[in-house]
Amino acid sequence: MKKKNGRLFLVGTGLLISFVLWTVLILFVDVRAIGPEGSSVGFASLNGFVHNITGVNMSLYVITDWLGLVPIGVAFGFAVLGLVQWIKRKSLLKVDRSILALGGFYIIVMAVYVLFEIVVINYRPTLINGYLEASYPSSTTMLVMCVMPTAMVQLCTRIKNDKFRRCIMLAIAVFIAFMVIGRLVSGVHWITDIIGGALFSAAIVLMYYSICNVVTKNYYTNSNLSNC
């Protein structure tokens, strides 16, 4: 089990390095002013090609924007669970270790979001309410692909009914796919933004899973998570 956790962590680390390299490449490769108000973007040929195919669908943008509240609600739910455990058990150290790890995970996601709001890599391919907004990485993609997979990890060990658990897992998987594809097709992000968000999310989710296996003494590996 230790070897499996080590491999997961290494893969996550590799993906995180890939995210950093991808970000650097966007800053220097094929940078041209193809965005609104003369804003520049890397991989301009690729981004422009995909954006010309998708166009802009503001209705889909609004739908995915509102649905972005779902992962926020899920994260809030686990935060409340941790708080309740803290109060009942009268010690932060007695809160489930996986919940504590999840809290740290959320802090990292929030920190990265704030970082890229301050350090703008590129802007959206369309104006939002008449303004240029930071676009990289896709915050919605990052939020959905970080919160929902970790929620699957938590729910797989907490939902005992097999059929209900599988239905929930399927619903979450469909939701993730819809949100990521919907965000791309809506045309409010460059495809490099989506790829960047996916790389970062996959990296830290794998690292979270491997760390959880360590702090819970491989509970996730040995539990019904393997049936999900």
N, C-alpha and C positions, 0 to 999 in steps of 0.2 A: 504493500500500500504506500510505503514511503517513497518508493521509486515512481509510482504512478503520480503521486502528489508533486514530486520533484519535476517530472516531465511536464505536468500541467503548468507549473510555475514557470518553467523554462520557455514553454510555448507562449505563455502570456507575456513574458519578458521580451521574447522575440517580436511579438506583435506590437508591443509598446515601442520598441526600437524602430519598427517599421513605420509606426505612426509618426515618430519624430522625424525620420528620414523623408517620409511623404510630405510632411509639413514644410521641411526645408526645400524640397524639390518644387513645391508650389510657389515658393518665393522667388525661384530663379529660372525655372524651365518654361519657355514659351510664354513669357509674361507680356500681355498686350492689353490695351485699353478697349475691351469689348463690352464692358458693363455700362450701366446708366451713369450719366454725368461724367463720362470719361474715366470711370474707375477701372483699374487694371486687375487682371486675374492670371494666375499661372495655368499651364496646360490649356491655353486659350483655344487652340484648335479643337481639342477634345470637348472642353466645356461648351464652346460655342456650337459644336455639332449636335451634342445631346440637347442643349437648350432649344435649338431650332426645331428639333423633333417634338419635344414636349410642349413648347409654348408656355403660356402662363394660364393656370386655372385657379382663379381666386376663390371659387367656391370650395374646391378641394383643399386649398390652403386654410380657409376658415375652419373647415371640418377637422382637419388634422391638428390645427391649432387648439381648438376646443378639446379634442380628444387627448391632447397633451396633458390635460388635467388628471387623466386616469392614472398615469404613473406617479404623479405628484400625490394623489390621494392614496395610492398603494404605499408609497414611502412614508407618508404621514401615519398610515395605519400601523406599520411596523414600529415607527417611533413611539406611538401610543402604547403598543404592546410592551416595548422595552421599558417605558415609564411605569406602566402598571406593575411589571415584574419588580422593578426597582423599589416601588412603594410597598408592595406586598412582602417582599423578601428583606426589606430594610437595609439593603446593601447593593451598591452598584456592581460589586464583584460577583454577586449571586445572580445577576441577569444572565440569561442564556449567552454563552460565549459567541454563538453564531449571530445573535442580535447585536452584541457589542461590535463584532467585526463588520456587520452590516452598517452600523452607525458610522464607523470609520470610513467605510466604502462610500457612503453618501457624502461625507465631508470632502473626500477626494473629488468626487464628481462635481460638487458645487464649486470647489476651488478652481478646477479646470475650466468650468463654465465662465466664472468671473475673470479668469486670466485671459481668455480669448475674447471677452467683451472689451477688455482694456488694450490687449495687444491684437489689433485687427490684422488678420492675414489677407482677407479679401472681403468684398461687400457682395450683397445679394445681386442676382442678375435682374432684379426688378425693384422699383421703389415701393416701399410700404408706407402708405399714408403720406406720400410725397417725400419720404426721407430714405437716405441710404442707411442700411443696417448691416452690422457685422454678420458674416455668413458662414465662417469656418471655425470649427467643424459644425455641422448641422446640430444645433442644440437639441432639437426634437428627436432626431435619430439617436443622439447620445443618451438622452434621458430615457427613451423607450428601451433601447438596447442594453442599458445599464440596470435600470430598475426592474423591468419585467422578468428577465432571465434569473436575477437573484431572487425575485419573488417566487419563481418556479422552484428554485432550490429549497426555499423555506417551506412552501406549501406542500411540496412532495413529501416532506417528513412530518407534516402536521395534519394532513388530510388522510384519514385511515381508509375510507371507502374507495376501493380501486376504481370503480366506474366513474364516480364523481371526480376523483383526482385526475383521471385521464381526460375527462371532458374539460376540466379547468385548464389543464396543460395545453390541450388543443386550442381552446379559445384564446389563451395567451399567445400561443405561437402564431395564430391567424392575425391577432391584433398587431403583433410586432411586424409581421410581413406587410400588412395593410398600411401601417404608419410609415414605414421606411419607403415603400414603393410610392405611396400617396404623396409623401413629401417631395420625392424626386419628380413625379409626374406633374405636381402642382406648379413646378417651374420657379419656385421661390429660392431654390438652392442650386448651385453648380453641382455637377456629379462628383467633383473632387471633395466637396463639403460632405456629401453622404458617405463617400469612401473613408474619409478621415474620421468621421464620427463612428463608423462601423469598426474601424481598426482599433481605435482607442477603447471602445466599449468591449469588444471581444477580448482585448488584452487584460483589462482589469477585472472582468467577470471571471476569466479563467484563474487569475491570481487570487481572487476572492474565494473561489471554490476550493482551490488547493489549500489556502490558509485556513478555511473553515474545517477542512478535513483534519488539519493538524490540531487546531484548538479544541475540536470536539472529539479528538482521538478516533478519526476515520468514521464517525457516526454517519456522515452523508454517504460514504462509500458502502457501508454495511447496511444501510437502511433501505426503505422502499424507493429511494431515489433512483435506483437502477431499473425500476419498473416503469418510470415515467417516459 
